[in-house]
Amino acid sequence: MSKIDLYSARDAYTVVTGACPHDCPDTCSWQVAVDKTSGRAVDIWGHADHPITQGRLCGKVDRYLERTYHAERLTKPLRRVGPKGSGQFEPIGWEEAVAGIAHRLRSVITTYGPEAVLPYSYSGTLGFLQGEGMATRFFNRIGASRLARTICSEAGFEGYLYTIGAAEGMLPEDFAHARLILIWGSNTLTSNQHLWPFVQAARRQGGRVVVIDPAATRTAKAADEWIPIRPGTDGALALAMMHVIIGEKLHDASYVQRYTLGFDPLAERVRAWDPARAAQITGVPTQRIVALAHEYAQLRPAAIRINYGLQRHYGGGMAVRTITCLPALTGAWREHGGGIQLSSSGLLRHLDKSGLYAEDDGKLPIHHAKESSPAPRTINMNRLGDALSLEPALLARAHYRPRPIDRMPMPDQAGPPVKALIVYNCNPAAVAPDQGAVLAGLRRNDLFTVVLEHFQTDTADYADYVLPATTQLEHWDIHRSYGHAWLTLNRPAIAPVGEALSNSAIFRRLATALGYSDGCFDETDEQILRAFVEAQTHERFAGLTWERLLRDGFYRVNVPDPYLPFAQGNFPTPSGKCEFYSARMAQDGYDPLPTYTAPKWQEREEKWSTIDSQPSTPHVAAGDQPSPLADRTLQLACISPPAHSFLNTTFANVPRFIQREGEPLLCIHPDDAAWRGITSGDRVRVYNERGEVELIARVTDDIISGTVLAPGVWWAKFSPDGRNINQITPADETDMGAGGMLYDVLVWVVRTH
């Protein structure tokens, strides 16, 4: 008997349908059994009727009730009573907390102006309402600084959009029809589990799965082949594949002629990218590059799944742009089971969100709407350390500049210092790069910090007020997916735990305390979401109604099934074609053709190799500190993909998952370990010019030589030395979109005493 049948047959329980809120392409629909007497949730499972969820949840969300009812769940507002960072608080009532926060915010706005208030949030929930819906209404009303939420995927999105025009492509069910699947820079079994059944369906029909990745991930081990590649060099591999495909006339000449722009200059560009050249850069053998190009061009249909890991380096945007040219070159878009997927979020590009944010409904007089008042500045979330600095030059550097033609303001034009920081749906003390600079900013006594949270995270330890927020079981929301074509409704299954309030309710209370009487703050969550649904008029949302969501729990965006978006061209680019040559890129300051933009770690490595061609001593004693130039060959590239049991820093405080992960690790290749006298279990010091962190070595050939891997993201307070891997990650920006360079790091690694 299924769980839905089991609980529905018993009068003691109610079954409520909802949606997983987390940062994952799968956006599962779930069902929750609630005891009618106690009001307590007793079980959770994946919705069997959802075509992607298919009755299964990942190992993390399957234990979501453990997180909801965690013994350390915040249930009352807290006010700081100790030094910042000490985590010392006292419980207070909501009325006192909201009044105190409003008083401090009013003082900041009066003294320094509204831009001195900075919101900081990301993907703690991806819901339309509890994510940025009510928060945007609140911060727009203030006229606060805006936040460019670039840390995860911005570079890849920009590269993809320049080429294809929208974040559209294959849907997960299409992969079942492929004969070749390249999983390129994606650990599907950890970060996209519900794609895997479709991959397996393809294999049962004779399809082949190849994983291209610096690490032998769970997915690589489950695939037919793992192709190890040096991190950040994916663009060079794609160029060499195109060299072979065009040189041997394996491309689809008819598709290229009708539906692409710039083939001739592309052919000229890739002529210089012979596989031997790419092999030197990528570490992939020459013959394997040639064979891969043949396989990709000749095994039809051919599918590519790329993810965000491969674009978290300096050349990430260009790498994705270059890989994204491959399906058009071979005509893979013609076939069911052919194409590429980065994200499906472009399916919703016609979604009308103006009412959700109260931008056009007349209910909210947005602060910057007057002609005499320019739009507030936008701060890049990657540069939070700079933004919280009191140095005008660093604050200027924190301004969002997504393209080469965008210029940094002069220090005297950077605007007021950030004096109030409101954090929600995020844990920046743990996840933001250049952690040392971030923590230095959070320690400022003149910085007023409010954190909306479920737990006392690393960030909450630095807050002046911590406000208890509801989990997904306790509030309304609607979720889109960036991995499939379904919208999903979340209905609250239980009453809020303790005195927790939803994000939307908290921002309503703060708005009232600040004296804002705008109509948008009077609407209930259900009213907002119903109006949001009813506002959709584009044909892609035909048949979407509030009543349908209440009845079914989910709705498929109105696109054909199967969905072959570019089988006959119709790319949403300026030319209507897949743009091998992009005039828009040239206007924005980029090379208009696919090229190779090296990661910064590789640029530095090459620079040092010209200084001294002699290798350093091939062993470092414990505790020694190499000098940057004399010991350049001892530096290793470092990447930090998610630990299997964590999702960003969510679930990283649940005992079950901490036990599964064990302790913060550094995976290192046997050759690199032997050179340093490191064995598995040794405590190692990982450091560079930004900081250091102590980790436990795991010697394994699951990582390519010359690269180390530190699974993240651990809360610093649960790490051996009170730090995590973001002590050593840079706040520098990618080539496109000013995205995060979290996987573009050079480090020294030595065994500690």
Buried (B, 14 or more C-beta within 10 A) or exposed (E): EEBBEEBBEEEEBBBBBBBBBBBBBBBBBBBBBBBEEEEBBEBBBBBBBBBBBBBBBBBBBBBBBBBBBBEEBBEBBBBBEEEBBEBEBEBBEBEEBBEBBBEBBEEBBEEBBBBBBBBBBBBBBBBBBBBBBBBBBBBBBBBBBBBBBBBBBBBBBBBBBBBBBBBBBBBBBBBBBBBBBBBBBBBBBBBBBBBBBBBBBBBEEEBBBBBBBBBBBBBBEBBEEBBBBBBBBBBBBBBBBBBBBBBEEBBBEEBBEEBBBBBEBBBEBBEEBBBEBBBEBBBBEBEBBBEBBBBBBEBBBBBBBBBBBBBBBBBBBBBBBBBBBBBBBBBBBBBBBBBBBBBBBBBBEBBEBEBBBBBEBEBBEBBBEEEEEEEBBBBBBBBBBBBBBEEBEBBBBBBBBBBEEEEEBEEEEBBBBBBBBBBBBBBBBBBBBBBBBBBEBBEBEEBBBBBBBBBBBBBBBBBBBBBBBBBBBBBBBBBBBBBBBBBBBBBBBBEBBEBBBBBBBBBBBBBBBBEBEBEBBEBEBEEBBBBBBEBBEBEBBEEBBBEBBEEBBBBBBBBEEEBBBBBEBEBBBEBEBBBBBBEBBEEBEBBBBBBBBBBBBBBBBEEBEEEEEEEBEEEBEBEBEBEBEBBBBBBBBBBBBBBBBBBBBBBBBBEEBBEBBEEBBBBBBBEBBBBBEBEBEBBBBBBBEBBBBBBBBBBBEBBBBBBBBBBBBBBBBBBEBEBBBBBBBBBBBBBBBBBBBBBBBBBBBBBEE
